[in-house]
Amino acid sequence: MIAKLLSFSLKNRLFVFITFLLIIAAGIQSFRQLPVDAFPEISPTQVKIILRAPGMAAERVENQVTHPIETELLGIPNQTILRSTTKYGITSITLDFEEGTDIYWARQQVAEKLAAVRDALPAGIQGGLAPMSTPLSEMFMFTVENPDLTLSEKRHLLDWVIRPALRTVEGVADVTNLGGKVRTFQFSPDPIKLSEAKVSLDTIKTRLEEANQVGNLGRVTLGTETFSARVSGRIVELNDLAALSVENTNGDVYRLEQLGEVSLSYLPRFGAITKDGQEAVEGLVVGLKGANAAAVVASVKDKLTQLQSSLPQHTDINVFYNRKGLIDTAIAGISDALMESIVLVIAVLVFFLRNIRASILVSLSIPIAALITFICLRQIGLSANLMSLGGLVIAIGMIVDSSVVITEKVETELNSEKNLPILHKIYRASLSVAPSVVSGTIIIVLVFLPLLTLTGLEGKLFSPVALTIVIAIAASLVTALTLIPALASLMMRPNKRRNKMLERLQASYRVILNSALTHKPLLITGFLVLFGLSALSFIMVGKTFMPTMDEGDIIVQFEKAPTLSLSESIAIDTQVENALLEQVPEIKQIVARTGSDELGLDPMGLNETDVFMELKPRDEWRFDNKQALIDAIREVVSGYPGMNVNVTQPIQMRISEMLTGSTGAVSIKVFGDEMDTLAGLTDEIVASARDVEGAVDVQASVITGAQFLSIVPDMQKLNYYGISKRAFSEFIHSQLSGYSVSEAVNGRIRTPIVFGSQSERSGYQAVTRLNSLTIIAEQGKAVPLNEVATISFEQGPAIIERENSHRYALITTNVENRDVVGFVNELQSLIEQQVELPAGYFVEYGGEFENQARASANLLMVIPVALLLIVILLFTSMGSLGLTAIVLTNIPFALSGGAISLWISGQYMSVPASVGFIALMGVAILNGIVMVSHFEQTKIHFSHLSSLVIAGATDRLRPVLITAITAIFGLIPLLISTGPGSEIQRPLAAVVIGGLVTATLATLLLLPALYQITNRKHYHEQ
């Protein structure tokens, strides 16, 4: 098959050239159309339910809402984990499914189970399935600034001008509006006036609902025309609401404004936005799953520019988070590394080949393989991101391997004295090395296949890397077997000029190799010592899941006392913001989000705040690194005790929340039933964790200490006064916060009509005046609230977290200046010694530690399988178990250099480093095949084994060095780069570069010695 392919390519060169020109054109077009993002899509198949249960304490929500739903959901197949967070008045239930599960099927299953249990839930439950979103969905954030507008006016502008315009942008799933005050038309009933007018609250509520309806009355025919008839008269302005007529049972009619206060107000606030110490209004653009993030952000910015002229004077759209900034920086960094790698590889080719035509010929394989890779990525649906482009950079050195071997052999054949046509010489040269090139490429593909089996976050991140490498190497093989021979027939000619540099290099190598073969025991001992040192280095190297990527911006999360009011929470936030801006000049601006939006469909409480910090350019910093800046921020925040604090980054925070439900690098879950016991255990574990070296931001969720206002009605008295339980609940609701009963429509602007009191100036907001409230019974009779109900304070859990239907308490911590695995091992030992767990209580460790353990287990399971396949393939191609063993000897010594390099560079053993070790195995085996297969091909020309080994190794010196040095030079840009994503690529580059050094030494010195030892009996040494 290989012979036929080579023959066809040389006989039909014009066809080959036209085909590759079409491939180049398709590749350029695919590159232009590739979606661009900072990361690949990393979200699992996940469905979330968020339900509000107004007025219900956390334990009651758990018993009556969370538990029944969880019981129903446990019957859904293919699920991996079910967890929930329950707080006062809200529950958030998250269900993760196995990899590959269709998200729409999963949502349908969850929706059906939720519908089945919905009738069994208490009345008044609101919410349902949360929208589909990913950690990368939040692409663009901005605040609306205008000194001439109030908070309410800014929010109105955002709701009805800016948001509708941005929703039309392609790729935008939604625009979430936060902060400010949502305007309402409010009617606050006056109990005295209602009693005098003998009008009940139900009567007013029914009238409000009826008065705002528009009905179709059918059609009316007048002459030759037909007209539709309708009832109009909807409430449009506040005056329409004030003039609404209400009739009592005696037929007396009153205007609504005669029965209470009609005013402009705002919806109850479940959160707020502050910017640089002042309340603000924020817009958050959420992108569709799989959308081209760079294109979406660019379109959003264009739309905002178009809108600017229609906005009120002095209005400024202040963008404080722009995903495109991270994308541009990350892609620019990896693109620079890619170009630098290409330039360095070409320089190496020119240096070693000393033939411009041959160097150009080999170099052509790089852009062609890259363009074919772009075509495949486009068809598969992957984006151009840090990981996929990083895979291309890693593959640069390997892309040229096939072309180098074939071109080098063609050059040698053309310079031979054989009197054959050029095409025939090229065919013979290519065919002689093609089998080893093909088997070597297949082996490299097999080496990277284990990465495609990774699951979880590591699988989502590194599968694109492996896929890109496999595609690029396969493309380079096809190019080497088709285009390279065809172009060689036009570009390459016999070159009688001596390569003096190569000759000197070969002469020096012969001396060294001869000495090594003479002192084989010393040579083998030296490599065994190297292996021992690497084993020691590997033991000393720490282990972690993934280096933290620098996203540029910082988020600091606050968790305060669970009973804190919104106003007090905002006051604390503004104090911290002002202190940070004053004491940390590296911060450009701060935007903080407290709680949730007006819908309240977010488990963030009024006591929880995410503080987003946009930083100035690094050349304006006082510090040399970001860690020093984070330490300065922690020092400022430490001046405000009584808060749990966690430092993270935007995407990092969302990924952690999505995957583990927590935001720390390490999470400790204590499972048990009693909340007070869990609270005591968390205090003990927090104390232990703070004693472990490297622990920062140690915190435990505040699970107890919440206070609730309990209003318990006396049902006998309610029945006596003719007050239903529903009417009683609605009355309390209306007096404490109010609720929407309808909406006023004025064009496209919709204003909620609220029944009750929501104004901060209302005296009913004060708990001390609850006893003075008067409830309106039938016939408008006023009844004191304290006569029909008992009002008191109760304590209960602030938060109840569950996993697979079991309660747990959560402790989180970040880790600095040490590896995560070593930290967790020490922490685990300390907890076992210091914390005594009651019967039925147990501890689990998660976060990055859990991810690292899963990734290690997966790799340890699949890498041996891949190695077995490689052994089978090597044995099949070489026909000798001994030769196969010689080639495989390269692997441990390649890994030795990687381990030592990892230790010297101060990097940790992580998933990227594991990818580097996997890449090393492929290159080491390829070099071994090139060397040993050449020995086997040329042994018939030698009668002495030593002559065979020295001559054969000298012949293969150039391709082995080119393979190794091109790979090393291709990775040097990744090793020294400093942009976003370099943290992930650097361990990989360090491992491969160090491993290639020892692998090359083993290929050039150890393999010839082992070949001589194993084949000595077949030769008679003179």
C-alpha positions, 0 to 999 in steps of 0.5 A: 500500500505504501509503495502504491501511494509513493508510486502514484504520487510520483507519477501524478505530481500535477494531481498531488499539487492541485490537491494540496493547493485546494487543501491549503485554500480550505485550510485558510478558510477554516482558520478564518471561520474557527471559533476563538476562545480562551479555553475549550468547552469544559462544562459537563452535562449538568442540569440545575433546578432553582426554586423559591419558597418564600417565607420558608426556613431552610429546614422546612425547605429541605423537608418539603421541597428539596428532599421530595425532589431529590428522591424523585431525581435519583431514579434518572439513569446516567447521573453521576452526582446529585447535590443541593444547597438549601437556604432560607426561601430557596433551594438549588439542586444540581444534577451531573450526568455521565460524559456524552449524555445529551443535554436536552435529553437530560433536561427533559428527564429532569423536567418530567421528574420535577413535573411529577412531584410538583403537585406534592410541593407546598403552594407558592413554590416558584422557579424551575429549570435554570437556563443552560449555561457554562463557566464560560458563558459570562463573556461581557460585563459593564456598568451604566454610568451617568451622574444625572440619573438615579439608580432607578433611572439607570436600571430603567435605561438598562432594562428597556433600552440597552438589554433589548438591543443586546439581545438581538446580537447573534450568539447572545443567550441572555443579558442579566441586569443587576443592581439598581431599583426596578420601578413599580406602581405600588398600592399600599392599603390603609387598614383604617380607610379599608375598614371605614369603606368596608372593602376587603383586601381580596376585593382590591386584589381581584379588582386590580387583576380584572382591571388590567385585562384586554378581551376580544369580543369577536367581530362586527360587520359594518357594510362591506367591512368587518372589524374586530371588537375588543375591550381596552382600558389597561393601566398605562400610567400611575394616574390610571391606577390611582383612578381605578374604581373599587366597589364594596358590598353595599354598592359604594364606589371608591377610587383606589387612591382613597383606600391607600397610597398609590405611588412609584416604588420598586421591587424587593431587592435580593441583592445590589451592585456597588462600584468603587464604593457607590451603588451601581447598575450592571449588565452581564452578557451571557453567550450561547453554549458553543458560540464564538466568544471573540465574535460575540464580544466584538458584536456586543461592543459594536452594538453598544457603540451604535446605541451610544447616540440614543442614550441620555447625555453623559451616559457612559458604558463602563466595561469592567470585564471583557472576555475578548481581552483574555482571549486576545492576550492568550491567543496572541501568546500562544500564536507568538509561541507557534511562530517562534517555534516554526522559525526555530525549527526552520533554523535547525533544519537549515543548520543541519541539512545545509541545503536550502532546498531540502530545508524549504521542502521539509519546512513546507510540512509545517504550514500544510499540517497546520492547515489540515489540522484547522480543517479537521478542527472546524469539522469536529466543532472545536475552537481555536484556544489555548489548548488546541493551539498549544497542541499544535505548538507541541507537535511542531517538532514532531510534524517535521520528523517524517519529512526529515527522514524521507528528505534526508534519505532522498538527499543521500540517494541522489548523491549516490553514484547509482545510474538511475533516473531521479524519480526512481531514486526518490522512489527507492529512497522514500520506500526504504524508510517509509515503513519505519516512518509509518510505524513510528507515526502510528506509535506516536498516535497510540501514545497520545490515545490515553489522553482521549480517555480522560474524563472530567475537567482534565479530559475536556482540557487535554482531549483537544491537545491530544486530538490536535497532535494526532491530527497534525502528526497524521497530516504530516505523515500523509504530506511526507508520503505524497507531497514531499516526494513529488516536490523533491523531484522538482526541487532537489538535485544531486549536491556534491558539496561536502557538508563539512559541519556534519562531517566534523560532527560525525567524526566527533560522534564516532570517537565518543561512540567508540569509547562508549562501546569499549566501556559498556559496563561504565556506560550502562552504569551511568545510565542506571545512576541517571535513572536512580537520580530521576526516581529520587527527583520524582519522589521529591517533586510535589503533585497537583492537578493543574497549575492555576492560569492567570486570568488577569483579574481577581475576585475576592469572595466575602461571606458575612453573618447570615442574618445581615441585612442588605443595607448593612452588607452593602455598607461593609462592602463599600468600606472594603472597596474604599480601603482597597482602592486607597491602599492597593493602587494596582486596582483600576476599579472594583465592581461588587455583586451582593446577593442575587437579582430581583427574581431571587433565583440564585442561592447567593444570600444577602451576606455573600459578595463577589468583589471583582477587581480590574487591575492596571497594566503590570508596568504600573504595579509595585510588585514583581508578581501577582502573588505579592499583589494578592497578599497585599489585598489579603492584608487589607481585607484582614482588617475587617474581621468576621468574614470568610474570605476567598481569593479566586478568578472569574473563570476559575470561580465558575469552574469550581462552582460548577464541578464541585459546588465550592470555590477553594482549591481543596474542599473538605466535606463532613457528612452527617445528620445533625447540623449542630454536630456538623458545625462543631466538627467544621470548627475543629477541622478549620483549626486543623487546616490552618495549622497546615503549611500552605493553607490560605483562605481557610473557611467553613460555610456558616451553617448555623446561627440564622434567625427567623421571624415566626408568625404562627396564626391561631386557626380558630380565631382566623376561622372566627373572623372569616379569614382564610389561611391564604388571605392571612399569608397574603396580608403578611406578605403584602405588609412586609414586602408586597407582591406583584398582581399585574403589570402596566404596559406602555408600549414595550415598557412593562411596569409591575403593579405591586400590592402591598408595602415595599418602600423603605420608608414604610413603618411596617418594615420594622419588626417592633411594629408588627404587633400594631398591624391590623388585618382586614377581615370579611366586610372590611372589619379591622382585626389586630394582628396580635389577636390572631397570631403569635409573633416570635424569633426562632433560630435554625440552620442558615444553609443545608448542603446535601450530596446524593441525599446526605447532609454535609458541611463544607470547609474550603481552603486554597494552597500556596507555595506547595503541592496540593497532594502533599497538602491534603495528605498532611491535612488528612493525617492531622484531622485523623489525629485531632478530630474525633468523628461520631458514629455515622459521620465521615470526611471526604476530600475534593476540589483539585485533589479529587481531580488529580486523583481521578486523572492519575487513576485514569492514566495509570489504567490506560497508559499500560494498555497503550504501551502493550499496543505499542509493543505489539506493533513494534514486534510486528514491524521488527519481527524480533522481541529483542529488537523491540526490547532495545527500542523500549529501553529508550522510554525509562531514560527519556522519562528520567530526563523529564523527572529531573527537569521537572524537579530542577524547574520547580514545577509540580507533577500535574496533568500537563506534566503527564502529557509531557511524559506521554509525548516523550514516550512517542519521541523516544520510541520514534528515535529508537525505531530510526536507529535500530531499523537502520541497523537491520537494513544495513547489516548485510553490508557488514561482516563486523558488528562493531563496524555495523553499529558505528557506521549505522549510528553515524548515518542516523546521527543527523535525523536523530539530532534533527528530530530531538533538537527541532522538538526542543526548539519547538518547545522553548517558546512555551517554556519561556512564555509568560502570558495567560496559559503559559502556566499550563504549558510550562510543565509540559515543555520542561518535561519534554525538553529535559526528557529529549536530552536524555532520550537522545543520549540513550538513542545515540550511545546506549541503544548501539551498545545494547544492539551490539550486546544482543547481536554478538552471537550472530557475528564472528568478531575479528 
